[in-house]
Amino acid sequence: MLTTPLLRLSERLAQLTTSATVALNGKMSQMKAHGIDVISFGQGEPDFPTPAPIKAAAVQAIEANKTRYTPAGGIAELREAVAQRLLADSGISYTAAQISITSGVKEGLFLAFLAVCDAGDEVIVPAPYWVSYIEQVRLAGATPVVIDTDEATRFKVTPAMLAQHLTPRTRVLVLSSPSNPTGAVYTAEELHALAEVLRQPQFAGVLIFTDEIYDQICYIPYARWLRVAPDFAERTLVFNGWSKTYAMTGWRLGYVAGAKPILTAIRDIQGTRPRTPIQWRSMRLLPPTPPRPRLRRRLPQWCRRSTPAAT
Ligand SMILES: Cc1ncc(COP(=O)(O)O)c(C=O)c1O
């Protein structure tokens, strides 16, 4: 029989609280079981199934034996499609070497924190935040620095708040717009103002992680970070994926794009590749004009049903 010392877990894990997403889901199920009408602000799960053509194309890819290992970072065709999409979205040209396909944005973010953070580095995370950011930062050995926001700023960070929290140890600012859980969306003017703060020479080493997973589920014109501040392209990692837009949360596919040395590091850590047939399928969803008409038709329905906390 195994004795306790053998079952010792790493010190790294001691810093990890039980997955907040999992804890929240458990709590929600409990409340529902007690007949309480509850809305989850944890995992963002679209309430329609993966569209039939997507499912059919994945089956086709399997039948065509597109089932082998792919290159690290994903198949070239999908990375090219992502590059076209990024060019259309933000006007920035990326090469395939600057893009990696990941098992969801969640994996992309984790790999990125591992790639750029050391112990003592600080990562600024505006609150309320998607629960995984904090745990990922801690697992990467860095320290989360939370900026609390509330209704007064419509759940957004102002330049003054950002300036107050930046230190010589700041390594990353996480930008999440539209935000889960608040639905807050930064305007172009607000992003311009944040960029002004970050342009100060003493903050030249701060990277921006822009999590754009909800960009297509936005009820007002979307201001994209790199469209507003293209001079930050070298300092920005863009995260996006298929989970929310195409109700593919369980398929686990996302991407990260940014400076080549960081993407090379991400691929080195990643080692294993996202699911091959799904990569082939997803290629056809992306280029070049988002979103697909079917999705566009859904937006008014979502809009009617939801009341984002802030715009
Ligand atoms: C803000 C945010 N980013 C990323 C993710 C994870 O996306 P993926 O399914 O691509 O890992 C979620 C999921 O709830 C989210 O809310």
The ligand as a Tripos MOL2 file, in Angstrom:
@<TRIPOS>MOLECULE
LIG
   16    16     1     0     0
SMALL
NO_CHARGES

@<TRIPOS>ATOM
      1 C1        -12.9540   34.9350  -20.6200 C.3       1 LIG1
      2 C2        -12.7390   33.5030  -21.0300 C.ar      1 LIG1
      3 N1        -11.5860   33.1730  -21.6480 N.ar      1 LIG1
      4 C3        -11.3440   31.9100  -22.0260 C.ar      1 LIG1
      5 C4        -12.2560   30.8940  -21.7940 C.ar      1 LIG1
      6 C5        -11.9140   29.4900  -22.2190 C.3       1 LIG1
      7 O1        -12.1130   29.2990  -23.5760 O.3       1 LIG1
      8 P1        -11.7220   27.9160  -24.2750 P.3       1 LIG1
      9 O2        -12.9510   27.0730  -24.2870 O.co2     1 LIG1
     10 O3        -11.2890   28.2930  -25.6590 O.co2     1 LIG1
     11 O4        -10.6360   27.2990  -23.4720 O.co2     1 LIG1
     12 C6        -13.4630   31.1830  -21.1470 C.ar      1 LIG1
     13 C7        -14.4430   30.1190  -20.8530 C.2       1 LIG1
     14 O5        -15.3870   30.2470  -20.1120 O.2       1 LIG1
     15 C8        -13.7250   32.5210  -20.7670 C.ar      1 LIG1
     16 O6        -14.8580   32.8530  -20.1610 O.3       1 LIG1
@<TRIPOS>BOND
     1     1     2 1
     2     2     3 ar
     3     2    15 ar
     4     3     4 ar
     5     4     5 ar
     6     5     6 1
     7     5    12 ar
     8     6     7 1
     9     7     8 1
    10     8     9 2
    11     8    10 1
    12     8    11 1
    13    12    13 1
    14    12    15 ar
    15    13    14 2
    16    15    16 1
@<TRIPOS>SUBSTRUCTURE
     1 LIG1         1 GROUP 0 **** ****
